């Protein structure tokens, strides 16, 4: 993870083909399309935002339970299975996942001629 000196942003960097890349995409897609998971994730982040975090690892661990649950829904959705949580809710209402084009490398140059 890369952080700015101001600690106002951070960037996760993974090698090509790393499993975390698909996990982040699946998590993003599920949060975009599933209101219940999105609301649960947002509530957790609002709760955690009230605290001071000296170490981002502590913050990350504090939201692990919600991330693991949403990611399980997202993986099942991606695989075309019905995921079910402890409330009996399924991800069946989500639209089918759309295959994503492979990301291109950022060159720092505009594509305009």
C-alpha positions in Angstrom: 0.0 0.0 0.0 1.3 3.4 -0.9 0.3 6.5 1.1 0.7 10.2 0.6 2.8 12.2 3.1 -0.5 14.0 4.1 -2.1 10.7 4.8 -5.1 11.8 2.8 -5.1 8.9 0.3 -3.6 5.5 -0.2 -3.2 3.2 -3.1 -3.1 -0.6 -3.2 -0.7 -2.0 -5.8 -0.7 -5.7 -6.8 1.2 -7.7 -9.3 -0.5 -8.8 -12.5 -2.8 -11.7 -11.9 -3.0 -11.3 -8.1 -6.2 -12.7 -6.7 -6.9 -9.5 -4.7 -7.6 -7.7 -8.0 -10.6 -9.8 -8.7 -11.7 -9.6 -5.1 -11.7 -5.8 -5.2 -13.7 -5.8 -8.5 -16.2 -8.3 -7.1 -16.6 -6.3 -3.9 -17.1 -3.1 -5.9 -19.6 -4.7 -8.3 -21.6 -6.2 -5.5 -21.7 -2.9 -3.6 -22.8 -1.1 -6.8 -25.7 -3.5 -7.4 -26.8 -4.7 -4.0 -28.5 -2.1 -1.8 -28.5 -4.3 1.4 -24.8 -5.0 1.2 -24.0 -1.4 0.3 -26.0 -0.1 3.3 -24.4 -2.6 5.6 -20.9 -1.6 4.4 -21.7 2.1 4.6 -23.0 1.8 8.2 -19.8 0.0 9.2 -17.6 2.7 7.6 -19.7 5.4 9.3 -19.3 3.7 12.7 -15.5 3.4 12.2 -15.2 7.0 11.0 -16.1 8.2 14.5 -12.8 6.7 15.8 -9.3 7.9 15.5 -7.0 5.4 13.7 -3.3 5.7 14.2 -2.7 2.5 12.1 -4.7 1.8 9.0 -4.2 -1.9 9.6 -6.4 -1.6 12.7 -9.1 0.2 10.7 -8.9 -2.5 8.0 -9.2 -5.3 10.6 -12.2 -3.6 12.2 -14.2 -3.8 9.0 -13.1 -7.3 8.1 -16.3 -9.0 9.1 -18.4 -6.9 6.8 -15.9 -7.1 3.9 -15.7 -10.9 4.2 -19.5 -11.2 4.2 -20.0 -8.9 1.1 -17.1 -10.6 -0.7 -18.7 -14.0 -0.1 -21.9 -12.7 -1.7 -19.9 -11.2 -4.5 -18.0 -14.4 -5.3 -21.2 -16.4 -5.3 -22.8 -13.9 -7.5 -19.9 -13.9 -9.9 -20.0 -17.8 -10.0 -23.7 -17.7 -10.7 -24.7 -19.2 -7.4 -27.2 -17.9 -4.9 -25.4 -16.7 -1.8 -27.3 -16.6 1.4 -26.5 -14.7 4.6 -27.6 -15.3 8.1 -30.8 -13.4 7.5 -31.7 -15.7 4.6 -31.2 -12.9 2.1 -29.8 -13.9 -1.3 -27.8 -12.2 -4.0 -30.2 -13.5 -6.6 -31.6 -10.1 -7.2 -28.3 -8.8 -8.6 -27.9 -8.4 -12.3 -25.6 -10.9 -14.0 -21.9 -9.8 -13.7 -20.5 -8.0 -16.7 -17.1 -9.2 -17.9 -14.6 -6.4 -17.6 -12.0 -5.4 -20.1 -8.4 -5.8 -18.9 -7.1 -2.6 -17.3 -4.5 -0.7 -19.3 -1.4 0.8 -17.9 -1.4 4.5 -17.0 1.2 6.4 -18.9 0.5 9.9 -17.5 -0.3 11.1 -21.0 -3.7 12.2 -22.3 -5.3 10.1 -25.0 -6.3 13.2 -26.9 -4.3 14.1 -29.9 
